[in-house]
């Protein structure tokens, strides 16, 4: 089975369709939380609502023949999930840690969503990885579209977000130094991602086909945006650790899953594509660190 032919609309019309799909998805998730069976576990209720909303976005992706309908979903949902946990949790709206977490998560969500909205041309464009995954799946392309492109990222983001559930529990530890550290890590990571995106956008505007980006932050890391993203999820884990140090054995699982995805899937796919499209990229690989920013190496040539 093959996806429907993509529907081409203007950028403004495309953003309107995505916003409408997200509103319907949000309504489906909220409806479950309001009238659906109560599991007695707020984290599980939020996960079910998140998956229902993801299913709505998947249906919209299929209707419009474009899985990039999902692209902004994983940056829109986290503040809403945290607000649900906070509203129904055991800490009040005077809790300093909860406010600090909300501000950091909201900053991250607004930055990432705006970056997508500015960069996305509209439904005339689909992330190049999605057709590749569907083509490799053959007759199972709809299964890969649902599970790999929609459900898996939702589960991964939710896993990385779960440490913030600890922040909303009545037995959370009092606000302390580790919360400040978590906030500094989160804000620094967001600032790093923002700078990297702005530098890349300026480079793309110069219009130099075949040339690889190796300036600014991109001279210190081939993927500074992914490093910043990982830093944000480490920040979430640190907030959870500050709220309940006894949960240290699992709170970093989501951040580590993000790191594994970046290192095992996202970065290899990006680098393979860059090598095919940019003859100069091998020089970048030889001189610029892959992930953690540090001074570039000298070329051996």
N, C-alpha and C positions, 0 to 999 in steps of 0.2 A: 504494500500500500504506500502511495506517495502523498506528500503533503499537497494541499491545494495550491494553485498558482497564486503567487503573491499579489496583493492588491496595492497599487501604487497611489498614494495620496500626497498632498503637500505636507511640509513639515508640521505646520500648525494643525492641520486636520489629523495627522498621525498622532501628535501629542494629545489631541482631544480624545481620540479613540483609546489610547493607552490610559488616560486619566479615567475615562468612563469604565474601562475594564477593571481598573484598580478599585474604583468606587463600588462596583458590583461585587468584586472579590472581598473588599472590606465588609460590605454588608452581609455576605455569606458567612464570613468568620465571626462577625459580631452577633449574627442571628444564632449561630451555634452556641456562643457563650451565654446568650440571654435565655434561650428556650431549649437548648439541647440538654441531654442527660449530664448531670454533674458527676464527674469522676471522683471528686473529693481531693483532687490533686491539681492545683492551679497550673503547674508546668505542663501537665498532660492535656488539660483543657485548651491551653494556648497552642500546643502543638497540633491538636486536631483542627482547631480553627485556622491555623496557618496552612495546613495541608488542604483544607477545603478551599481557601482563598487561592492557593496555588493551582488547584484544579480549574477554577474559573479562569485564571490567566492562561492556563494551557488551552482551554477551549477557545479563548480569543485568539491565541497564537495559531491554532489550526484554522479557524475561520478566515483569518487574514493571511495565512500562509507565511507567517513570519515569527520565528521563535524569539526574536528580539523584543517582543512584547514583554518578555520576562526580565529584560536586562536591568530595569530600575527597581524591580520588585524587592530584591534582597536588601536594598538600601532604604526602602520606604517602610518596611515592616518592623524592624527592631525597636524604634521608639514607641510604636503602638503596643508591641508585646510588653515592653517594660512598663508602660503606663498601666496596662491591665494588671500586671503583677503588683504594681505599687498601689493602685486604687483598691484592690481586693486583698492586699497583704496586711502584715501586722505592724507596719511603721506608718506614722502619720506624715502629713505634708509639711511638717516642720523638721523633717529629718535631713541633716546637712549632706550625708552620704548619698541619699537618694536623689537629692537635687543636683549634686555634683555629677553623678552618673547620668542623669537625664540630660544635662547640658552637654556633656562630652558625646553621648550617643546622638543627640540631636545635631550637634555640629558635624559629626561624621556623616550622618544621613543627608543633611542638607548639602554638604559639599559634594558627596558622591552622586546624589541625584541631579544636582545642577550641572555637574561635569558631564553626566550622561545626556541631559537635555540639550546642552550647548553643542555637544559633539555629534549627537545622533542626527543623521540627515532626514530621518523619517522612514516610513514603511517602504520606501524605495531601496532601503539598505537593510541587510541582515548580517549579524556578526558572522564572519567567514568560517568560524569553527562549527557552527550549527549545521549547515549543509554538508560539511565534511563528515560529521558524526552520523548524520542520517544516511548519507550515501554508503558509508562503510557498513551500516546495519542492514542494508538490503530490505527484505520484506518485513523486518522487525523495526523499520524506521520510526513508526509511531510509538513503539515501546521505548526506544531510545530517546525520542523527543520528550515523552512524558517523564521517564525516570531519570535519564542522565542530564537533560537540559533544564528540567523544571523541578522535579521532586528532590533530586540529590542536592542541588545547591540550597534548597529550603531547609533540608535536614542539617546540612553542614553549618549554615548560619545559625540555626536554632541551637545546635550543640555548642557553638562558640558563645551564644548569648545566655545560655543557662546559668553560668556563674552569677549573672546579675539577679537571678531569682533569689539567691541567698541574701542579697541586699534588702529585699522587701520582707524578710521574715522577722517575726517579733523577737526572736532570740539572737538577732544579729549583734555582733560586738559593737561597742561604741566607736564613733568616728576617731580615726587616729592618723599617724604619720603615713602608714601604708596607703591610705586613701589619697593623700596628697601626691605620693609617688605615682599611684595609678593615674591620677588626673594629668600629671605632668607628662607621663609616657603617652597617654591618649592624645593630648593636645599637640605634643611634638610630632606624633605619627601623622595626625591630620595635616599639620603644617607642611610636613615633608611630602605627603601625597599631593597637596595643593601646589606646592612649588614645582614638583616634577611634572604634573599635568600642564601647568602654565608654560613651562619650558618646552615641553613636547608640542604644545599647540602652536607656540611661536615658531618652532622649527618647521612644522608642517606648513604653516602659512608661507614660508620662504619658497616652498615648491622646488625642492631639489630631488628629483626622482633618482632612486638608486643609492642615495647617500645615507649613511647610518648616523643616528643621533649619538654624539659623544661629547656633549657640552654640559656645563653646569653639574647638577646632580647626576646626570647620565654619564659623566666622566668618572664618577666614583662607584657607580653600580649600573649594571645593564638593565636592572628592573627596580628602580627606587620606589616606584608606585606600589609594587607588591611588598617591598620591605616595609613601607609605611602602613599598608593594610594589615600586615602581620602584627605590627606594633600596636595598632588599635585593638586587635583581639587579645593581645597580651595584657593591655590595659584593663579590658573587661574581666579577664581572669584574676588580675591583681585586686580589683574591687571585690570580687567574690571571696578571695583569700582574706582580705581585710575584714569582711563581714563574718566569715567562719573559717578560721585557720585549720580546723579539724577536717575540712574538705580538700586539703591540699593535694590529696592523692588523685583527684580527678579534674580540678577546676581548669587546668591547662590543656585538657584533652581537645577542646574545640579549637584553640589557637594552634595546637600541633597538627590537627587535621587540616587546618587552613595552610599551614606550612607545607604539609605533605602534598596537598593539591597544587600549590604554586610550584614546588620543586619537581613533582612527578608528572604533572600534566600541563599546566598553564605555561610555564616558562619553556619547557621543551618544544611545545607547539609554536610558541611565538618565535623561538630562535630558529627552528626549522624553516619557518616562513620567511624570516628576515634573511637567512642565508640564501634562499632561493630568489629573493627579490632585490637584495642589496649586495653587490659584489664586495663592498668594503666592510661588510659585517664581520668577516672572519678576523680582520684586524682588531675590531672592537672586542671580540671574544678573547683574542690573545692578550689584550692589554687592560681591559676593564673588568673588575670583579663581577661575578655573576649576580650576587644578591646583597650581601652585607656591604654597605658603603665603606670604601677605604681608598686611599690614593691609588691611581692606576699604575699598572706595571709598565715597564719599558718594553717596547716591541723588540723581539729577538731578530727581526729582519734587518 
